Amino acid sequence: SKRYEKEGIVILGDVQYEDEDRWLVNCLFRKHDYGYVIYDLEKVASHPACDYKGPLEGKIRKKVRVYHRFPREQVSILVIPQYPYSGQPKTDLEADWASFSETYLVSEGYNEAADN
């Protein structure tokens, strides 16, 4: 959501992605790809904008939707300060937002052409 863009803080973390050996199934039926984002909760807690009241220790590893299908280290992770477990890879969120924008623009352009 755009809330990440407006409120999100940036910390560094890793993205794990392992492409399965089912390449034919993935190519023919791929809808969404998932990987794991891994980041240190103490980095979130030490950020000046973080106002979370509970204890934040250790690392979190959670499954997220990814657009860039390869493993990455030390990349920007966007986290909503009130929700320290909300981390998402920044480049994947930007790709997601761009996919909505392109769809809207293509549809909008098509409607204008039909009206003329």
Protein Blocks (a to p, Z undefined) as FASTA:
>chain_A
ZZlmmmpccddddddddddfklmlmmmmombdcddddddfklmmmpmklccfbdcedjdd
dddddfbdcddehiaddddfklmmlgccfklmmmmmmmmmmmmmmmmmmmmmmmZZ
